[in-house]
């Protein structure tokens, strides 16, 4: 199962009947294959290219997963910057300190 908004890398285009299919490696290390119809219905293709992994040549699923675990695709999945808010609680209970 993929999470909405999960980033992925296309590693292979392969024949899917008389049309192409694509193998996608997702950020947590899961991979899946997609038909053109599935790509249109399920994925949001951004067209972004990560130069550090653009030259990768897909050989096999086992090799691909091994390369993922060795960090080969880490540049394509940099940690996302998330905004955090640190504000004092408005409903805090006052604490009395002993004299």
DOKOLRO-622173 format. One line per field, with one value per residue: residue in three letters; x negated, y negated, z negated of N, C-alpha, C, O in turn. Coordinates in nm, 3 decimals, decimal comma. Example, Ala and Ser with C-alpha at 12.3 -4.5 7.8 and 13.67 -1.06 7.14 Angstrom:
<sites>
aa <- ala  ser
n_X <- -1,319  -1,285
n_Y <- 0,569  0,225
n_Z <- -0,780  -0,708
ca_X <- -1,230  -1,367
ca_Y <- 0,450  0,106
ca_Z <- -0,780  -0,714
c_X <- -1,320  -1,290
c_Y <- 0,330  -0,003
c_Z <- -0,780  -0,787
o_X <- -1,424  -1,341
o_Y <- 0,332  -0,114
o_Z <- -0,846  -0,804
</sites>
This chain:
<sites>
aa <- unk  unk  unk  unk  unk  unk  unk  unk  unk  unk  unk  unk  unk  unk  unk  unk  unk  unk  unk  unk  unk  unk  unk  unk  unk  unk  unk  unk  unk  unk  unk  unk  unk  unk  unk  unk  unk  unk  unk  unk  unk  unk  unk  unk  unk  unk  unk  unk  unk  unk  unk  unk  unk  unk  unk  unk  unk  unk  unk  unk  unk  unk  unk  unk  unk  unk  unk  unk  unk  unk  unk  unk  unk  unk  unk  unk  unk  unk  unk  unk  unk  unk  unk  unk  unk  unk  unk  unk  unk  unk  unk  unk  unk  unk  unk  unk  unk  unk  unk
n_X <- -0,084  -0,055  -0,125  0,061  -0,080  -0,335  -0,672  -0,840  -1,055  -1,105  -1,212  -1,219  -1,101  -0,880  -0,753  -0,402  -0,177  -0,055  -0,132  -0,328  -0,468  -0,544  -0,792  -0,798  -0,982  -0,917  -0,949  -0,970  -1,084  -0,930  -0,821  -0,648  -0,459  -0,313  -0,045  0,035  0,298  0,326  0,127  0,236  0,470  0,384  0,128  -0,061  -0,236  -0,523  -0,736  -0,980  -1,333  -1,595  -1,921  -2,126  -2,042  -1,952  -2,100  -2,082  -2,078  -1,843  -1,862  -1,766  -1,497  -1,588  -1,849  -1,788  -1,646  -1,847  -2,032  -1,877  -1,867  -2,133  -2,151  -2,156  -1,948  -1,894  -1,951  -1,729  -1,527  -1,531  -1,519  -1,211  -1,133  -0,953  -0,712  -0,705  -0,535  -0,591  -0,441  -0,337  -0,114  0,227  0,403  0,272  0,185  0,114  -0,189  -0,287  -0,570  -0,752  -0,816
n_Y <- 0,118  -0,219  -0,544  -0,844  -1,098  -1,000  -0,984  -0,874  -0,676  -0,618  -0,323  -0,149  -0,094  0,121  0,379  0,404  0,591  0,464  0,216  -0,026  0,039  -0,063  -0,044  -0,140  -0,269  -0,329  -0,573  -0,451  -0,210  -0,024  0,138  0,126  0,217  0,047  -0,003  -0,203  -0,301  -0,272  -0,447  -0,690  -0,698  -0,660  -0,766  -1,069  -1,225  -1,406  -1,483  -1,561  -1,534  -1,360  -1,430  -1,276  -1,012  -0,966  -0,836  -0,569  -0,223  0,015  0,351  0,586  0,682  0,774  0,669  0,400  0,355  0,416  0,214  -0,002  0,039  0,002  -0,267  -0,392  -0,536  -0,740  -1,019  -1,093  -1,098  -1,308  -1,418  -1,560  -1,898  -1,993  -2,204  -2,320  -2,408  -2,584  -2,672  -2,813  -2,627  -2,715  -2,637  -2,566  -2,439  -2,620  -2,587  -2,557  -2,650  -2,513  -2,698
n_Z <- 0,000  0,084  -0,036  -0,010  0,181  0,162  0,259  0,560  0,777  1,115  1,243  1,454  1,781  1,935  2,159  2,165  2,250  2,545  2,486  2,295  1,967  1,632  1,379  1,050  0,781  0,453  0,192  -0,079  -0,008  0,119  0,418  0,734  1,024  1,302  1,529  1,822  1,780  1,502  1,414  1,494  1,337  1,070  1,001  0,951  1,176  1,172  1,326  1,235  1,218  1,074  1,080  0,966  0,970  1,221  1,414  1,357  1,431  1,473  1,377  1,251  1,029  0,780  0,770  0,785  0,546  0,365  0,427  0,347  0,066  0,007  0,033  0,280  0,401  0,229  0,277  0,428  0,251  0,043  -0,301  -0,387  -0,452  -0,720  -0,857  -1,190  -1,486  -1,774  -2,042  -2,352  -2,557  -2,575  -2,762  -2,994  -3,316  -3,603  -3,779  -4,109  -4,288  -4,559  -4,865
ca_X <- 0,000  -0,129  -0,063  0,085  -0,190  -0,463  -0,759  -0,887  -1,151  -1,077  -1,336  -1,217  -0,985  -0,879  -0,633  -0,284  -0,091  -0,095  -0,159  -0,437  -0,441  -0,656  -0,821  -0,826  -1,035  -0,867  -1,039  -1,001  -1,150  -0,836  -0,815  -0,527  -0,450  -0,191  -0,005  0,068  0,424  0,301  0,051  0,330  0,567  0,329  0,005  -0,079  -0,368  -0,570  -0,838  -1,107  -1,443  -1,706  -2,041  -2,210  -1,995  -1,900  -2,179  -2,070  -2,033  -1,772  -1,909  -1,671  -1,431  -1,677  -1,958  -1,726  -1,619  -1,977  -2,084  -1,798  -1,909  -2,269  -2,144  -2,175  -1,840  -1,876  -1,942  -1,595  -1,434  -1,587  -1,419  -1,126  -1,129  -0,816  -0,697  -0,660  -0,495  -0,617  -0,374  -0,294  0,025  0,314  0,481  0,179  0,215  0,000  -0,259  -0,343  -0,697  -0,756  -0,899
ca_Y <- 0,000  -0,344  -0,659  -0,957  -1,194  -0,932  -1,007  -0,752  -0,684  -0,522  -0,252  -0,066  -0,089  0,256  0,406  0,444  0,619  0,381  0,082  -0,024  0,042  -0,126  0,002  -0,256  -0,244  -0,433  -0,624  -0,358  -0,090  0,065  0,112  0,175  0,191  -0,024  -0,017  -0,343  -0,337  -0,287  -0,570  -0,803  -0,697  -0,648  -0,841  -1,207  -1,231  -1,544  -1,511  -1,599  -1,441  -1,370  -1,402  -1,175  -0,876  -0,963  -0,745  -0,432  -0,123  0,126  0,483  0,684  0,635  0,802  0,571  0,270  0,346  0,413  0,079  -0,091  0,056  -0,053  -0,412  -0,445  -0,627  -0,839  -1,157  -1,118  -1,105  -1,385  -1,444  -1,677  -1,998  -2,009  -2,316  -2,286  -2,526  -2,570  -2,779  -2,767  -2,582  -2,820  -2,581  -2,504  -2,450  -2,682  -2,502  -2,635  -2,599  -2,523  -2,810
ca_Z <- 0,000  0,092  -0,099  0,079  0,181  0,148  0,373  0,624  0,886  1,221  1,270  1,573  1,870  1,989  2,239  2,090  2,364  2,659  2,433  2,196  1,824  1,560  1,244  0,965  0,647  0,364  0,087  -0,188  0,043  0,189  0,562  0,797  1,167  1,338  1,668  1,851  1,715  1,358  1,395  1,507  1,227  0,935  0,975  0,993  1,238  1,161  1,427  1,171  1,243  0,979  1,158  0,901  0,998  1,359  1,498  1,307  1,528  1,409  1,419  1,197  0,907  0,666  0,771  0,759  0,403  0,299  0,447  0,261  -0,073  -0,005  0,038  0,416  0,438  0,123  0,326  0,482  0,139  -0,069  -0,405  -0,360  -0,557  -0,768  -0,950  -1,325  -1,562  -1,917  -2,115  -2,484  -2,565  -2,630  -2,872  -3,087  -3,459  -3,671  -3,876  -4,220  -4,337  -4,704  -4,913
c_X <- -0,089  -0,052  -0,044  -0,031  -0,327  -0,545  -0,808  -0,984  -1,112  -1,209  -1,338  -1,088  -0,991  -0,752  -0,521  -0,175  -0,143  -0,124  -0,275  -0,383  -0,562  -0,668  -0,867  -0,876  -0,990  -0,961  -1,069  -1,067  -1,056  -0,843  -0,689  -0,533  -0,315  -0,169  0,021  0,197  0,406  0,224  0,145  0,424  0,505  0,215  0,014  -0,222  -0,412  -0,668  -0,971  -1,211  -1,551  -1,833  -2,128  -2,166  -1,947  -1,975  -2,168  -2,016  -1,973  -1,823  -1,810  -1,610  -1,522  -1,789  -1,905  -1,702  -1,749  -2,039  -2,008  -1,849  -2,052  -2,269  -2,158  -2,070  -1,814  -1,871  -1,804  -1,492  -1,493  -1,479  -1,340  -1,130  -0,983  -0,813  -0,650  -0,628  -0,518  -0,557  -0,336  -0,147  0,110  0,395  0,391  0,219  0,095  -0,061  -0,319  -0,472  -0,698  -0,846  -1,038
c_Y <- -0,125  -0,453  -0,769  -1,055  -1,131  -0,951  -0,875  -0,782  -0,579  -0,455  -0,176  -0,091  0,049  0,278  0,459  0,471  0,540  0,238  0,089  -0,008  -0,018  -0,068  -0,119  -0,208  -0,360  -0,457  -0,525  -0,228  0,010  0,034  0,176  0,142  0,132  -0,024  -0,164  -0,388  -0,359  -0,414  -0,689  -0,812  -0,714  -0,745  -0,986  -1,218  -1,377  -1,581  -1,555  -1,491  -1,467  -1,333  -1,291  -1,032  -0,860  -0,863  -0,598  -0,339  -0,005  0,258  0,592  0,626  0,658  0,700  0,433  0,251  0,340  0,273  -0,021  -0,083  0,007  -0,205  -0,474  -0,550  -0,735  -0,983  -1,193  -1,137  -1,182  -1,406  -1,570  -1,770  -2,018  -2,123  -2,264  -2,416  -2,496  -2,691  -2,726  -2,729  -2,691  -2,768  -2,514  -2,531  -2,512  -2,588  -2,591  -2,569  -2,613  -2,637  -2,767
c_Z <- 0,000  0,022  0,005  0,067  0,167  0,275  0,430  0,736  0,989  1,258  1,400  1,651  1,936  2,071  2,150  2,195  2,482  2,617  2,335  2,054  1,755  1,421  1,164  0,829  0,559  0,248  -0,025  -0,141  0,108  0,337  0,618  0,945  1,200  1,488  1,695  1,784  1,565  1,328  1,397  1,388  1,089  0,905  1,019  1,046  1,241  1,271  1,368  1,197  1,139  1,054  1,099  0,927  1,142  1,447  1,454  1,416  1,454  1,466  1,377  1,071  0,786  0,657  0,734  0,610  0,323  0,310  0,361  0,117  -0,097  0,009  0,175  0,453  0,333  0,176  0,383  0,372  0,021  -0,175  -0,372  -0,480  -0,597  -0,869  -1,085  -1,397  -1,709  -1,989  -2,253  -2,482  -2,630  -2,748  -2,976  -3,232  -3,528  -3,774  -3,984  -4,265  -4,490  -4,749  -4,956
o_X <- -0,186  0,071  -0,125  -0,075  -0,427  -0,494  -0,818  -0,995  -1,087  -1,304  -1,444  -0,981  -1,095  -0,654  -0,542  -0,093  -0,261  -0,139  -0,316  -0,267  -0,671  -0,568  -0,959  -0,818  -1,021  -1,042  -1,185  -1,104  -1,099  -0,866  -0,630  -0,605  -0,215  -0,263  0,029  0,206  0,462  0,250  0,136  0,455  0,565  0,206  0,087  -0,317  -0,348  -0,682  -1,065  -1,180  -1,594  -1,852  -2,197  -2,244  -1,906  -1,919  -2,238  -1,920  -2,042  -1,827  -1,775  -1,664  -1,531  -1,821  -1,970  -1,732  -1,759  -2,092  -2,068  -1,871  -2,088  -2,375  -2,171  -2,100  -1,720  -1,792  -1,767  -1,381  -1,504  -1,360  -1,397  -1,131  -0,900  -0,900  -0,565  -0,689  -0,470  -0,618  -0,307  -0,066  0,069  0,451  0,431  0,280  -0,016  0,010  -0,391  -0,480  -0,652  -0,943  -1,119
o_Y <- -0,133  -0,454  -0,783  -1,089  -1,203  -0,936  -0,776  -0,895  -0,463  -0,521  -0,142  -0,107  0,088  0,205  0,549  0,384  0,548  0,149  0,199  -0,038  -0,024  -0,046  -0,191  -0,117  -0,475  -0,371  -0,514  -0,144  0,118  -0,080  0,266  0,051  0,162  -0,043  -0,243  -0,501  -0,452  -0,482  -0,779  -0,922  -0,775  -0,799  -1,021  -1,219  -1,462  -1,699  -1,583  -1,372  -1,581  -1,217  -1,220  -0,939  -0,751  -0,812  -0,513  -0,374  0,066  0,276  0,679  0,532  0,572  0,650  0,358  0,146  0,267  0,220  -0,115  -0,186  -0,025  -0,267  -0,596  -0,642  -0,814  -1,062  -1,310  -1,186  -1,128  -1,412  -1,672  -1,726  -2,055  -2,135  -2,176  -2,520  -2,396  -2,798  -2,608  -2,791  -2,751  -2,847  -2,416  -2,634  -2,462  -2,518  -2,686  -2,446  -2,714  -2,671  -2,850
o_Z <- -0,075  0,022  0,097  -0,043  0,160  0,386  0,358  0,783  0,953  1,299  1,451  1,592  1,988  2,056  2,068  2,224  2,516  2,700  2,295  2,026  1,813  1,353  1,202  0,769  0,588  0,211  -0,065  -0,224  0,147  0,378  0,558  0,986  1,135  1,565  1,601  1,736  1,508  1,229  1,313  1,342  1,000  0,795  1,112  0,968  1,303  1,306  1,442  1,198  1,120  1,089  1,173  0,909  1,181  1,544  1,509  1,485  1,381  1,588  1,456  1,012  0,699  0,549  0,660  0,554  0,224  0,212  0,308  0,053  -0,210  -0,001  0,187  0,528  0,348  0,125  0,386  0,397  -0,089  -0,143  -0,334  -0,595  -0,515  -0,955  -1,093  -1,371  -1,762  -1,994  -2,268  -2,413  -2,729  -2,824  -3,039  -3,263  -3,512  -3,847  -3,955  -4,277  -4,543  -4,680  -4,999
</sites>
